[in-house]
Amino acid sequence: MITEKEIKAPNGIMFIFVLLASQIAAFTFSINNIINNNVTLAIIGLLVTLAIFICWFGFFMVNPKEARVMQLFGKYAGTVHDSGLRWANPFYTKMRVSLRVRNFESSKLKVNDKNGNPIEIAAVIVWEVTDTAEAVFQVDDYEDFVSIQSESALRNLATSYAYDHHEDDGISLRSDPTQISAALKIEVQDRLEKAGVTVIESRISHLAYAPEIANAMLRRQQAMAIIAARRTIVEGAVGMVEMALTKLEERQIVELDAERKAAMVSNLLVVLCSDEAAQPVVNTGSLY
């Protein structure tokens, strides 16, 4: 596996003056020897002038948050991180690699959740290149690799969790966004690590049932919400009835037999659990 090694490239501004002075000196040397009919020295001067001319192609620019991967005749030579105008071997192949933080937003993927329900899901992955050598040499196109592997990890994550809580109390895609984001980050990082990429943040950007079951699932959610609300109302009503009977017995306000207690419980539950305001009915007769 190829890992990054940093190399230092000299300041390009200094090399401009060095090469310019050398170019003038070599050219002047060649002209003087041509005038003096010294063929050997003239040829040497021209070769030196040509070599210096080739050196001018060694200049390159490194922008902030950017690196240049150097390759010499197919062999990795190192990576330059220092920004500004730089000079290196003119025969180096200099590949630009951005070190800036980037976003990848996946398309809306249609997958089945843990319960087999078709859902639509999308995510945003925030990433950056941390090893330029791995990014360039370990994969063919690291940007394309990030997009494909991120969507693959998202699909795998979506099939591992249910869309929502139903009978169990496990982690769900809708109810536990923090845990899901953390799991997605780990899943994506495991896949991108070989490409020299580090995942900074990941989060779900879109989550919904597929259109063909959206209405049915909406009715199911509404029914479950109604059942939960009814359960809370009944539990509260039973507690209030129990408290009322206990207070009546403790204060000895009235003595009620089992049948009257049952009638009182029934009436109170109807009043407390009814959706509409109760209509009182005055009983002018006897309970018996």
HELIX and SHEET records of a PDB file:
HELIX    1   1 GLY A   12  ILE A   35  1                                  24    
HELIX    2   2 VAL A   39  CYS A   55  1                                  17    
HELIX    3   3 TRP A   56  GLY A   58  5                                   3    
HELIX    4   4 THR A  132  PHE A  137  1                                   6    
HELIX    5   5 TYR A  142  ALA A  158  1                                  17    
HELIX    6   6 PRO A  177  LEU A  192  1                                  16    
HELIX    7   7 GLU A  193  ALA A  195  5                                   3    
HELIX    8   8 PRO A  211  ARG A  251  1                                  41    
HELIX    9   9 ALA A  258  CYS A  273  1                                  16    
SHEET    1   A 2 PHE A  59  VAL A  62  0                                        
SHEET    2   A 2 GLY A  84  TRP A  87 -1                                        
SHEET    1   B 3 LYS A  75  VAL A  80  0                                        
SHEET    2   B 3 GLU A  66  LEU A  72 -1                                        
SHEET    3   B 3 THR A  93  SER A  98 -1                                        
SHEET    1   C 3 ARG A 102  GLU A 105  0                                        
SHEET    2   C 3 PRO A 118  VAL A 129 -1                                        
SHEET    3   C 3 LEU A 109  ASN A 112 -1                                        
SHEET    1   D 3 ARG A 102  GLU A 105  0                                        
SHEET    2   D 3 PRO A 118  VAL A 129 -1                                        
SHEET    3   D 3 VAL A 197  TYR A 209 -1                                        
END                                                                             
